[in-house]
């Protein structure tokens, strides 16, 4: 069994083609994943700060209460949570 913690654990498992439980990931799944990630790799980016904010919200919402994450964003100089962020990640406005 491989290490299942850390930001790159999934990427390492995908590169090896082996799931965390030791079973091989079917080639058809790997092919589709690589096809879609190839498309994403070619997409023009809007800016580092925008991407950082998006990642902070996407991951932070799993671990940090809404009001606390909102204050953390503001404290770091990012825009506060938007209504659509709250609806999508926290389920309500």
Phi, psi and omega in degrees: 000136181269172178292129183252016179245161178095159185294333184259005182302318180294314181298321179296315180296318179296315180300325178280339183074023183232128178287167182300333180274003177094354180278146178293143174278127181305139183302324180298324177290317178297318180297314179296315179303311182295325177297312182292319179293329175296320176296316180296322181298333181269000183280135176295136181266152183269344180148153184293315182299319178297318180292319178301312180300315180299316179293320178301315181292312183301316183274320182299325181297337178283340189237340190236133177302151185308307184297322180292316179297320178302312180294324178296317178299311180299316180298332180269000178089013175268163173295145178294171177301138177266161180307318181293327176295314182297315180298314184289313186269333182246352173085359177200168181271000000 
